[in-house]
Amino acid sequence: MRILQFFLPGKGRRVGLLDADERIIDITTDEISSVLQLILTAERERVSINVIAAELEEEVAAERVGREYSFAELNVPPDEKTPHLLIPIEPPEVWGCGVTYLRSAKSRDRETETDLYTRAYNAERPEIFFKATASRCVGPNEPIYIRSDSNDTVPEPELAYVLDSRGRIIGFTIANDVSARDIEGENPLYLPQAKIFKGCCALGPIIATPSEITDPMDLNIRCRIIRDEELIYEGEANTSQMRRSFEEINRFLMRDNPIPTGTVVLTGTGVVLPDDISLEDGDIVEIEIDEIGVLSNPVRKLGEG
């Protein structure tokens, strides 16, 4: 199943299923009005979210007329007066993984003039860092931000997955691990400041359950940057280039570290921007992943102070 959240004027947040015809079916009930509630219900009842979602779809079947919406019509900039897509889950925690791709390790070593990242790439223990809370995350068509003290912020397009409290993968989504490359390059100890700030993580547009993904370790990831309506950058990678498995990442993430249901894990990027390209106010970043879709976000510069 492909699950998402959207906004309706007068009704607020809704839970939807995206069908093969790109139609969104509203499965919201009084008991389940968010994807996180859907996941928690499935965990409590010890079934998959596909089972709960199918039951909800059947429950609202008689009212299906008036509960269907076009994905294209909702995939628009957010406005309280118009229906629009929302972030597919409000994650209690977001964790990031670094140097899971060799290209990323070499690039970060060059930026910091060290061999720290190549050593991490080859080490038994993966690089895992805290990335964001729900308040720092944005959904489709919402702005991602450039820190006021950064002159070299870049998108990092990544496959992400959602976990329950036992570490089981509930679904996959697209993530943009927005990063201040110059701040991390100045000193690797500044990593939290390079990674954690307002609008530093974009997620969406949907969560695809594992049954929707043919092979999560063979997905093409593409990143595009559009400036003044012109394509200024396009790059791609494939998740087959990852050194770390999801099981390996989860084993270290959850070692002595309980996680709440709905935790999102970013798996690292293999798309590294050239040194002469970084984000500017007004850019649009598009990230596309096979079998999931396209996540688009405008870029804004945060003010001083």
N, C-alpha and C positions, 0 to 999 in steps of 0.2 A: 504494500500500500504506500501511497504518497500522501503524507499528512502535512497540514500547514495551519497557520492562524491568519485570520483577516479581521478587518474592522468594518462594522456597519454603523452608519450614523443612527443614533437613537438606541442602538443595541450594544455597542462596544465590541469587545473581543469575541471572536467566534472560532470554532474549530471546524476545519474542512478536510474533505478527501478530494484529491485531484484524480479524475478518471482519465481513461485513455483518450478521450475527446477534448482534453484540456478544460473540462468543466469542473468547477468546485461545488461539492455537495456539502451543505451545512449540516453537521451532525451534532451541533451543540445541544446540550440539555441543561436542566437546572443543576444536575450533579456534576457534569463535566463541561466546563466552559474554558478549559485551556488544555494544551497538549501535555503540560506537566501533570495535570490532574488525570488525564487519560493514562499516562505512563504509570503513575502511582496506583491507580485502580487496577491496572493489569498486573502490577507487581504484587499487590495485596491479594488478588484472586488467583495468583500463580498461573496466569495464562499470558499469551503474547498480546501485544497491543493490536495486532491484526484481528484477534477474536473480539476484543472490546469494541474496536472501531466498526466491525461488521455488524455487531449487535446494535450499535447506535444507528448505523445506516438503515437497518431494518426497522428500528423503532420510529424513525422519522419518514419512512417510505411513503406513508399515506399523505404526508405534508410536503412531498418532494417538490411539487409545483410551488414556486416562490422561494425555494431554498437552494436554487442552483444559480451559479454565477460564472461568468467567463473569466478564466485566469488572466487573459490579456487585458480585460477591462479593469481588473484589480491590481495589475502590475504597473502601478502609477505612483508618482510622488505622494507621500502621505498628506492627507488633509482631513480635518475633522468633519468636513461637510460632504466628503465623498468616500465610497467604499475603497479599501486598499489593503494590500498585503501587510502583514506584520511579521516580526521575527518569529520563526517557527517554534521556538521554545524560549522561555525566560530561564536561562541556566543558573542554578545556584552557584556553580563554579565553572570556570573555563581554565583548562590547563593546556599549555603549549609544549610541543616537542621541537627541539632544534637539531640541526645537522643530521637529520635522517637521510638526507641526500648528499652524495659526495660533492656535488657542485656547490651546495650551500656551505659545506665545511671549508672548502678552498676559498670561497669568496669572503667568508667572515675572518679567516686567518689573514687574508690580504688587507682587509679593512683595519684590523687591530694590530697588524704586524707581529703576530704570534703564531704558534702552532697549536693553540689551545683547542681549536675546533676540530682539526684533523685528529688530534688525540682523542677527543670525545667521540668522534665518528667511529673510531676503531676500538673504543673501550667497551667493556662488558656493560657498564651502566650507561643508559641513554641520558641525554640532556632533557630534563623535564622542568618546566618553570610555571609558576602561577601567572595566568594571563589576564583574567577579567572576572568581574561579577556581572550580573544581569544589567545593572545600571550603566555599565561601560560598553555594553553591546548594542548594536543597531541591526535592523532588519533590511529587507530589500528596499532600495530607493531612498533610504535614509542617509544623511551625511556621515562619512567617516572623517576623521580630523587629523590635521597636522599640528603637532605640539608647537606652542608659541616660541619655544627655545630650540627648535630644530630647523635646519635648512636642507636636510636630506632625509625626508620620510618616504618610505616605499611601501607598496602593497606586497603581501606575501600570500599568494593563492594556495589554499590547502584543502585537502579532503579532511573532514572532521566527522567524528562519530559521537553518539549520545550513549551514555552508560546508565545502568541502574546501580543500586547500591552494592550489588554483588559483582559488579564488573562485567556484566553481560552487555553486548552491543545491541542497542534497541533500534538504531537507525543511523543513516549517514546524511550529511549535509555538506554545503560549501561554506568555507570560512575564508576571511581575509584577516590575516594576522598583521595588521598595520604596525610598522616598526620605524622608529627614528634611527636610521642607519648611522648617522653621524655621532649620535650620543653613545651608542654601543661601541662604535669604532674608536672613540676617544679613550674608553676604558671598559673592558668587559664587566667590571663590577657595577657599571651603570645600567646593566641589562633591565632591571625593573623599570627604570625611568624611560628606557627606550621602548618598552613594551606595554606599559600600563598607564593609560590616560583616557580621557573622555573620547568615546567613539573609536577606540583602538581595535575593536573586533566586530566584524560584520558576519552575520550568519543568515543562511537561507538559500533559495526561497522556500524550500520544502525539507521535510525529513523523509527519506526513502528507507523503508524497512529493508532488512537484509534480503528478503525474497525478491525485491525489485532490482537488486544489483547482481549482475552476472558474475563478476569477479572484482571485488574491491581492490585487489592488488594488480589490476590491469585496467586502470581508468585514465583516459587522457585529461589533463588539466591545462586549460588555456587562459591566458591573462591578456587583456587589452586595456590600453589607456587612451582615452579620447580627449583631445584638447582643442577647444574652439572648433568642434565638429570634425576634427581630423584625427585619424588614427596615428599616434606618435610612437606606439610601442605594441608589439605582440610577441608573446613567448609561450612556450608550452613544455610540459614534462609529462611523465607517466608514472603512476604509483608503483609500477613494477621496478622502478629505480630506487625505491626505498630500501635501506639496509635493515631497518627494524620492523618486526612484525607487530600487529596490534596486540597479540598476546604478551609479547615481551614488554611493550610499553605499559600495558595494564599491570603486569606483575610488579614493575618498579613503582608505578604511580600509587598502587594500593598497598605497598609494603609499609606497615605501621601508619597508614594514612587513610582512615575511613573516608569515603566519598559519599555525598548525597545523591539520591536518584535524580537524574536529569543533568548530571555533570557532562560537559562537552569537552572532548579532547581534540586538539588540532595536531595533525600528524607530521607537520613540517612541510617545507616547500622545496621544490626542485626548479622553480622558475626564479632566476636571479636577475634583477634589472642591471643593465650596464651602469658604470659609475657616473656617466653623464646624464642619466635620466632619473628624476625624482618627482614626487607629486607636487602639484601647484594648486592653489585655490581655484576652483572652477572645473578641474578635471573630472572625468567620469571613469571609474574603474569597473570593468566587466570581467567576471571570472566564470568560466564555463567548465563543468565536469560532466563527462559522459553519464547518461542514465539518471542524472539529478537535475540539471538545468543550468540557468544563468543567474548569477547574483550581480546586480548592478548597484553602484553607490556613487553619488557625487562627493567631491572632496571640498572641505572647508578648512580654513586656517584659524586656529584658536587665537584669541586676542591675548595681549600681554596681561600678566597679573593673574 
